Amino acid sequence: MAKKRFEVEDGESEEAFSQQSNEKQADGDGAKKKKIKKKIKKSDKLVEEVRRNCIPTLSIAVSGSIIDNAQSLELATRLAGQIARAATIFRVDEVVVFDNSGASSVDETSIMDMGSSDGNESGAAFLMRILQYLETPQYLRKSLFPKHNNLRFVGMLPPLDAPHHLRKHEWASYREGVTVKAAPNSIGTLVDVGLSKNVVIDQVLEPGIRVTVVMGANRNLDSDVLHQVVSSSTPRDEDGMYWGYKVRYASNLSSVIDKCPYEGGYDYLIGTSEHGLTVKSSELSLPNFRHLLIAFGGLAGLEESIEEDKKLKGKDAREVFNLYLNTCPNQGSRTIRTEEAIFISLQYFQESINQALKII
C-alpha cells in the first residue's frame, strides 16, 4: 500500500498570514484602515470560497470483480492500466473501487493489508494498488511503494503523462514531492520533488509522506526559500489544472454513495448498463451539478451489485440512480468489458458534462 498523503486544510495558510499581518497594524487612523482591510479581505475570502465550492468534480465507481475475470497477472495489470488511462484522459477526480461485500466496516487500509507481498489479494485491492501506483509521479514511486509481486508488470504499461507527472527539467507552479528528513539549520523538512536538489518546506513532517508543494517563480534551488505545502486540490481549485485522481475503497455500492468524501455528497448519480435507457448523447442534458458520480458494474452488472447490497437489496436500479443509461446501444458484441465501457461512456458524457459546466 502506498504511504499516506499530507493534506492542508483550505485557508489554513491564509489565516496564519492574516494573523501575522494584523499584529503589525498601527493604532489610531490605522485602526480604521485595519477594519476596512479586514472587510475587504473577508469579502475576497468569501468570493474565493464560493468560487471553490462551484468547481464541480467527476467521480467514477468501478467494481473490483472485473479483475477476477483476468486470466493472468499481466492481463489484470493491463486492464487496470486501461482504467487509469481513461480516468486521466477524461480528467476524473476520483476513482472508487467497490466490492459486493455485505460488510460496510471494511476500510481501505484493511483491504490493502489483507493481501500479502506475494500477490495474493482481492481484485479490489489489486485494482487500487495499480491505480494508485500509476497516478503517482514516476520519481516518487520508489519512495512511496514497497516492492510487491502484483507490481511486476506495471513497467509495460503506457504512462499516464498527467500534468503533475513532470520531467526533471520542467518547472511548474506546483510539484508533487515526498518528505525526506528534517532540514539542516532551518525549521522545516527536506522534500524530494523530482528536481536536481531537494527543496525545503515550511512544516516539520515525518519522512515518507507525499505532499503538494508550491514552487513559485524562483527557480534557484540553492536559495533558502521555504516552500509552502498546500492541499492536493489546490492546483485544480486555484489554477484549473488537472492534478490526477484520488482512489477510494467502498465495501459495497451503497458505501460508494454514502461515504462520499465531498461536502454534501454526490448530487447526481448515473448508472450504466445494457438494460438502461437509450438516449442519444447529443440529446442528453444534465442538470447543474457539484459532484457527479458515474457507476460501472462488474461481471454481472450493477443489478447484481444492488441485489447483493443489504441496504439496496430489492430496489430497482432506477431508484438508486438519477439516470440509468445504456451508453452503447446496438452493440455488435454480446458483451462490453468494463474497461471498454468506461472509455465509451466517458466520451458519451463529454458533451453533456461540458454543457452543464457552462451553467456554473
ZIFENBEL-V442547 format. One record per backbone hydrogen bond with DSSP energy under -1.0 kcal/mol. CO is the residue of the C=O (numbers start at 1). NH is the residue of the N-H. E is the energy in kcal/mol with one decimal. If there is no record, write none. Layout:
CO;NH;E + CO;NH;E
This chain:
4;210;-1.9 + 9;12;-2.0 + 11;15;-2.3 + 12;16;-1.5 + 13;17;-2.3 + 14;18;-2.7 + 15;19;-2.1 + 16;20;-1.9 + 17;21;-2.2 + 18;22;-2.2 + 19;23;-1.3 + 21;24;-1.1 + 22;25;-1.4 + 27;30;-1.9 + 28;31;-1.6 + 29;33;-1.8 + 30;34;-2.2 + 31;35;-1.9 + 32;36;-2.4 + 33;37;-3.0 + 34;38;-2.3 + 35;39;-2.3 + 36;40;-2.6 + 37;41;-3.1 + 38;42;-2.8 + 39;43;-2.7 + 40;44;-3.0 + 41;45;-2.2 + 42;46;-2.2 + 43;47;-2.4 + 44;48;-2.5 + 45;49;-2.4 + 46;50;-2.5 + 47;51;-2.4 + 48;52;-2.4 + 49;53;-2.4 + 50;54;-1.2 + 52;55;-1.2 + 57;292;-2.5 + 58;93;-2.7 + 58;94;-1.3 + 59;294;-2.3 + 60;96;-3.2 + 61;296;-2.7 + 62;98;-2.3 + 63;66;-1.3 + 64;67;-1.5 + 67;70;-1.6 + 72;76;-2.3 + 73;77;-2.2 + 74;78;-2.1 + 75;79;-2.3 + 76;80;-2.2 + 77;81;-2.1 + 78;82;-1.9 + 79;83;-1.6 + 80;84;-2.1 + 81;85;-2.2 + 82;86;-2.4 + 83;87;-2.5 + 84;88;-1.9 + 85;89;-2.9 + 86;90;-2.2 + 87;92;-3.3 + 88;91;-1.5 + 93;246;-2.2 + 94;60;-2.5 + 95;248;-2.4 + 96;62;-3.1 + 97;250;-2.3 + 98;64;-2.8 + 107;111;-2.3 + 108;112;-2.1 + 109;113;-2.1 + 110;114;-1.3 + 116;119;-1.7 + 117;149;-1.9 + 119;121;-1.6 + 122;126;-2.4 + 123;127;-2.5 + 124;128;-2.4 + 125;129;-2.3 + 126;130;-2.2 + 127;131;-2.4 + 128;132;-2.7 + 129;133;-2.2 + 130;134;-2.6 + 131;135;-1.8 + 132;136;-1.2 + 137;140;-2.0 + 140;144;-2.0 + 141;145;-2.5 + 144;3;-1.2 + 148;151;-1.9 + 149;152;-1.6 + 151;154;-1.1 + 153;156;-1.4 + 154;157;-1.5 + 162;165;-2.3 + 164;166;-1.3 + 167;170;-1.0 + 173;215;-2.8 + 175;213;-2.9 + 177;211;-2.5 + 178;192;-2.6 + 179;208;-2.8 + 181;190;-3.3 + 183;186;-1.0 + 186;188;-1.0 + 188;183;-1.8 + 189;201;-2.5 + 190;180;-3.3 + 191;199;-2.4 + 192;178;-1.7 + 199;191;-3.1 + 200;227;-3.3 + 201;189;-1.1 + 209;179;-2.3 + 210;6;-3.2 + 211;177;-2.8 + 212;230;-2.5 + 213;175;-1.9 + 219;221;-1.0 + 220;223;-1.2 + 227;202;-2.0 + 228;214;-2.9 + 231;234;-1.8 + 233;237;-2.9 + 234;238;-3.4 + 235;239;-1.2 + 235;241;-2.1 + 236;240;-1.3 + 246;95;-3.1 + 248;97;-2.9 + 250;99;-1.9 + 251;101;-1.7 + 252;256;-1.3 + 253;257;-1.3 + 254;258;-3.1 + 255;259;-1.9 + 257;260;-1.1 + 262;265;-2.3 + 268;293;-2.3 + 269;322;-1.4 + 269;323;-1.7 + 270;295;-3.1 + 271;325;-2.6 + 273;276;-1.6 + 277;326;-2.7 + 280;283;-1.6 + 290;57;-2.4 + 291;267;-1.3 + 291;268;-1.2 + 292;59;-2.9 + 293;270;-2.7 + 294;61;-2.2 + 295;272;-1.4 + 298;301;-1.2 + 301;305;-1.2 + 302;306;-2.4 + 303;307;-2.2 + 304;308;-2.3 + 309;313;-2.4 + 312;315;-2.4 + 316;319;-2.2 + 317;321;-2.1 + 323;271;-3.0 + 324;277;-3.2 + 325;273;-2.5 + 337;341;-2.8 + 338;342;-2.2 + 339;343;-1.1 + 340;344;-2.5 + 341;345;-3.0 + 342;346;-2.5 + 343;347;-1.7 + 344;348;-2.2 + 345;349;-2.4 + 349;353;-2.7 + 350;354;-2.6 + 351;355;-2.1 + 352;356;-2.0 + 353;357;-2.1 + 354;358;-1.2
